[in-house]
Amino acid sequence: MGELILTTFDWVPEVPRGYVRDIRVRWALEEAGLPYRVKNVPFAHRSTEHFSHQPFGQVPWLTDGEISIFESGAILHHLGERSHALMPADPRGRSEVLEWLFAALNTVEMASLPWSILMFSGETGNTSTWKLLDGFLKARLQHMEPVLAGREWLAGTFSIADILMADVLRLVDRFDGLATFSACRDYVARATARPSFEKAYSDQLAHFEAAD
């Protein structure tokens, strides 16, 4: 295994700070106690080298020696393979973590992200688009609510699945979208009270504030 280097933007506007997806990777690295360092790429001018690591010009990506990985879900999976603090070693435990990791990305975030974009833009109200996306998200949350009411963490012990799911729901909670989903709201509060999240969050804010 090589040196772990997390690459993120050198600066972002104020609104997305605390929600840029490098926080998922920072959180996982802190949970696992894996040493890492952070590198910058320019927010304004994205180079050929940037696109060679992240084909869409986004962040984050992680390098592990000669391996370069983009997409937060793939990075979390890679880190889970490196640490039993992030994913259990037994086949059943691993499969539970992975199914919830993919559920966070493909089922819940699919509904939460377009809803959140409309919330960021202020384009909410009595429109067909808003009604469709709000209903889509609520349908997903209605299924998550009984799951989270019956367990502390998604796959027994805290894992990369919780890092991803909690971060997905955290953005909804930013706009009070969990107001009528108490188990989802409590789950987010439980996850974000972990010292590893608090450090990842404060480190991300400090990183971007340093460039102001």
N, C-alpha and C positions, 0 to 999 in steps of 0.2 A: 504494500500500500504506500502511496506517495503522500506528499504534503497536500493538505486540503486548502484550496483557495476558493473563496466565494467572490464572485464578481457581480457588482451592482452598479447603478448609475452614480455619478459623482454628485448629482443634485436632481431633485424633482420639485415641482410646485408644492405649495403647502397642503392643498386638499388631499392628495393621496398619501401623505406621510403617515407612517404607522401602518399602512396597508399595502405597501409595495411588497411583492411576493418573495423577496429575499428574506422577509421576516420568517417565513415558514422554514427556510433552511437554517437561519440563525438559531431559531427555536430548537430544531432537531439537534444541531451541533452542541448547543448548550445542554440539552437533556442528556445527551450521550457522553458529555465531557470530552469530546474530541477536539484536539487543538486545530485551529484554523486561522487564516488571516483573510482580510478583505481587500479586494482591489477595485479600482474605479474604472468605468468607461464613461466618456462624455454623453450627457443626455441630449445635447443639441446636435452633435455631429457624430454619426454612427459610421464607423470605419468598416473596411472590408474584413479586417480581422474580427471585429464584433460579429458581423454576419456569418463568419466561418464557425463561430461558437454557438450563435443563436440565430437561426435562419430568418427569424421574424424581427430581428433588431430589438428584442425585448431583454429583460433581465428577470431572474438571475440565471447564471450558470455556475457550475461547480467543476473545478479540476481536481482530480485525485491522481497525482503523478502524471502519467501520460493520457489518462482518461479525461475527456471533457463531456459533461452531461448538461443538457438544458431541459426545461420544463420542471416546475417545482415538484410534481408528483413523481417523476422519474428520479429526481435527485433524492427525494425522501425515501423512495424504495432502495436506492443505492446505499444510503446511510443506514437504513434498516438492516441491510445485509451485513453491515460492518459492526452493528451494536445490538446486543440483546436487550438493551434498555429501550430500543425503539421498535423492535419486532422480535417476538419469541422464536426460539430455535425449532420447536416441535411443529410438524407439518400442519396439524389442525389449527394451532395458534397463528401460524403464518398465513394460512388461507383466510382466516377470519379478518386479520388485519388488512390483507390485500383486497378482499371484497369490499370492505368499508372505505378503504383508500380510493378505490375506483368509484364507489357510490358517491363519495364527496365530490369527485371531479365530474362524473358523467351524469349524475342524477340531481344532486342538490345544487351544485354550482351552475349547472345548465339553466336552472330556474332563477337562481339568486343574482347572477351577474347582469342579465338584461334588465331585471327589476332595479338593481342598484344603479345602473347607468341612467335610467330614467329619473331615479331619485337625485342623483348628482346633477342632472341637467335641469331639474325642476319641472320636467314635462309630465306631471302627474295630474290626475283629475278625471273628469267624466268623458274619457275617450275610449274608443274600442281597444286601442293598443294597451293602454294602461290596465283596463279591466282584464284583458287576456293575460298579461304578464303577472299581474297581482294575483289572479286566480290560479295561475300555474304555480307560482311560488307557494301559495297557501296550501295547495294540494300536496306539494312535497313536504311541507312542514307538518301537515296533519299526519303524515306517515312517520316522520321522525319523532314526533312528540311522544307516542307510547313507547318507542324504542328507548329513548333517553330517560323516560320516567322510570324505567325498570332496571337501569344499570348506571354505574358511575362512569365507566368508560366503554367504548364500543366493543372492544375485543378482550374483555377481562381486565388486563392491566393497561396503563397508559401507553400509547404507541403512536407511530407516524399517522395512523388513521385518525387519531384524535387531534393531532396537530393540524391536519388538513381540514377535517370537518369543522373544528372549532373556528379556524380562520375563515372558512366560508360563511359560517353562521354569524361570525363577529361583524362582518360587513353589513349583514341584514340588521343586526342589532344596533348598528350605528344610526340607522334611520328608524328605530323603534319598531322594526318589522317583526320582532319576537314578542311584542307586548301581550299577545293573547296565547303565546306558546311558552308557558312557564318552565317546562322541563328543558326545552331548547335554550331558554335564557339562562337557567341555572347551570346548564352544562357549559355554556360559554364562560360564565363567571367562574366556574370551578377551574376550567382549563387556563384562563388568563390570570388566575391568582397564583399559578405556579411560578416559582422564582426564575425558571428558565425563560418563560415568556416575558416576564417583566424585564429581564436583562436584554433579551432580543429586541423588545420594543424600544427601550431607552437607547440601546446602541444604534438602532436604525434612525431614530429621531436625531441623535447627536451627530450621526454621519452626515445627514442632509443639512442640518443646521450649521455645521462647520463650513459648508460651502457658500452660505448666504453672504 
